[in-house]
Amino acid sequence: MAKGNTVLKVSGILLIIFGVLSILFAMWFGFVGALHFEDMGETVITGLLIFYGLFGGFTGFFQIGVGALAIRHSNKAAHWLRCIIWGLVMLAIGVACYILLMDLTGMIRSYAVFYPPWYCFAIVFVGCLILPLIMILGGALNRITHLKEKAEAANIEDAIGEGVYSKENPYDHSYLERSAQAALSSVAYAATPVFNLSAAEKPSSRLEFLKGQRLSRNVDPRISRKFQK
């Protein structure tokens, strides 16, 4: 299991939840607030609030999409880079959204008629700043797992010869490892002398005898061909 699996799943689920909350808050703060200030004749603040309603809603939908991506790729260590990239994009959009919110609240602070409660700021702060950082951390942990898997794959490849792994014919890592061990066991068995054949049939070693036979059924066909050359 990838090291960042749990971190990415948790951050993905929370990003989806906070994305929905961000959409609801943006609609309330942006559009409902715009109606208040339109009645007061504050056209600049009204326009900025409408813009925040649209931008905050977009940010919420983006959070939901990034959260779904984090869950989807949580246990795929090879996809660590896309988790980090999308986490950074989410963080950049979140910072812009949070700065816009702070500027708007600074402008309307003197208007007691309309001001968001503290938990609305917490929704934006956690959803737009904290959770993307946790997602980036999960991607970094998956990178460690990916590098470890590559190192183990290289060791197996050294043992069974070049060409076993390829992008065109990907294999499950655990299956290849079992297959390589079975092949090496078969070769070790083949290196011992033969005693149960007649003199006419007896090859010089079990290795020559094995070349004309199948390797263990647990051995991958591509690995088998390597040993039978």
Helices and strands as residue ranges (DSSP letters): H 5-26, I 27-32, H 33-39, H 43-72, G 77-79, H 80-107, H 118-125, I 126-130, H 131-160, H 173-190, H 206-211, H 221-228
